[in-house]
């Protein structure tokens, strides 16, 4: 062949190869730039920006990162047009061995998953949806190629900030015995979600709003009289405990569910300072005498308890709500299981919409009642397995006097009636409770409760 003819033939071959390469590149870019169902335009940019350079020379890898045409009318469930096509893999002009191709596919899948996560995190950040990523459900959603509507099924972090101050005392019933005093502070705030305890609290399974909180409480128990010294055998022992609680409330307004779980840490015995509190209180009231017998209280011991409860609304109207509940406690303070009913009558906001109180501007924005006035009747029963306030500490068995296990009532009932009033972000609750006998002495007991609520 003549040199001129040879040159012309080479030029034609090079031109043909260049045209084919250009055409292939145009097809690749068209598939990259085409928006797909199930992900936003911004999501496409984020996903392809991380992978375009790594796959510019290997169009066959596009199928591995999920770039495919969907069948019309099917959102997120299309069939890949190129699913049955296998492409050889090349790097620097050399074909990659099959075992290395498989490794590259794994790395590609990881890059795809990371890109989807980043895209979803950016979308959540831009929209301001406060998702609680300690929930397994939310971590699953985060890894899906999603539309905006997918996050409607996510569990959000509630923005409520509520302070509740509670005081229980049997002085309201003119007695001074058994469960004689309790004081408790509950704080709920979004910042309290940042604690390691949340990872052992119960996860929820559907769209809901999570509220995290901390509580500090002290409860005091005495015999039927505090005016006699020495041990009163056959009566309730002196005991007191001090606890710190970390808890989570998952409110599901759509399905009328509330799941609450918490971990309690504290101490029972003299270290709880129950004797000092009652002694101070009695000295502050002129008609009271100094309580006698605290030196025989249940000895110091460590407390750890895990608690959970589930509430389900079965009647949900504007003026009547009936709620079923089930609860359990497991630990060195209480071990029991129970259930009951909660009936609400009056003018109130839905039980599962918030924590019972909310700021005025939030209530106004949601179109909810600014003022709530309602009655609340509760009744429950529990099966008692262990009660440290009667039987002594779980680890320290040296208390001078306790109730024998055989004398502890295994079925205990409690009922109460309450009036609740709230004005915007301020509320008050007044409640009267009655408890069946806790041990063989067969004494019933009653006490009053005052609660103050503040939303801020």
C-alpha positions, 0 to 999 in steps of 0.5 A: 500500500502506498504511503499516502493511502496508508495515511488516509486510512489511519486518519479515517480510523482515528476519526471514527474512534473519536466519533464513537468515544464522543457519542459514548460520552454524550450518552453517559452525560445524558444518563447522569444529568437526567433527573430520576424519580425518588430524588431531588435535583440537588440530590442528583448533583450531590450523588453524581459529583462524588462518583462522576470522576471515578467512573468517567472511563467506566460506563459499566459502573453506572449500573453499580451506583444505581443510575437507571431508567425507571419504568413510567408510573413506578416511584422508586421501583423501576427496572434497570434497562441495563441490568442485564448488560455486563461491561468489562472494567478498565483502568489506564487502558488495561482490563481489570481482573474479575476479582478486582472488579468485584472489590471495586463494586463493593467500594462503589456500593459504599460510595453510593450509600455514603452519597445518599446519606450525605444528600439526605442529611443536607436536605434535613439540614436545609429544611430544618426537620429535627430528626432523632438519629438515635432511633433505628427507624431514622437510621434506616430512612437516612440510607434510602434514596428518598423523596421529601415525603419519606421523612414524614415517617421519621421520628422527630426531636420535640422542641418542647421545654417543660418544667414540672414541680410536684409535691405529694404529702399525706398531710392533705388527708390529715395523716402522717404515715406510710408514703408520707412525702414526695418531691419531684422536679421534671425537666424536658428539653431538646438539649437533654437528648445529648446523653448516652442513656438514650441508646438504651431507652426503648426505640419507637416503630413509627412516626412520632415526636421524641421528648427527652428529660431528667428528673430528681425525686425523693420519697419518704415512708414511715410507720403508722406513727412517728411519735413512738421510738424503737422498732414497730414490728408488724408496721411499715419500716422507715425508708427513703430514697433519692433518684435521678431519672433519665427518660424519653417520651415518644408521642404518636399523635396519629396512632394515639400511642405514647411510649415512655422509658427511663433509667433510674440511678440513686440510693436508698437509706440514710444517704438519701437524706429522708430523715433530715427532710422530715425532721426539718419539716416537722420542726417548721410546723408548730403542731408537729413533734420530732419524728422518732425511729429514723435510726432504724430505717432501711440501710444504705444501698445502691438503686438502679431501675429500668422503667417503661410504659405504653399508653394507647387512646381508645376513645379520642374526642374533643371532650372525652378521652379514654386511655389504656396503659401498661407499665413495668419496672425492673431493678433494685428498687421496684420490680413489678408489672401492671396496667390500668385506665385513664379517663379525661373529661372536659376542655383539653388538647389531645393527650398525644399532641404534647406533654399537657402544656405548651407555649401560647404562641405554639398553641395559637400556631397549631389552632389548639386551646389556650385554656384547658380545664378538665377532670382526670380519673385513673385506676391501675393494678400491679403485680409486685415482685419486689419492693425495696422500701418494704423488703430492704436493699437488694445488695445490703441485707443488714437493715434492722427491720424489714417486712418479710417477703411472705407478708408483702401484698402481691396485688396492689391497686391505686386510684386517683381523681384530679383537676387540671387547669392550664393557661397557655404555658402555665398549669396546675394539677390537684390530685387525690390518690388512694392505695390498697394495702401494701403488706399484711397490716391491711391498711389503706392509704391516701395522699394529696398531690400538687403539681405546677407546670411551666412551658418556656 
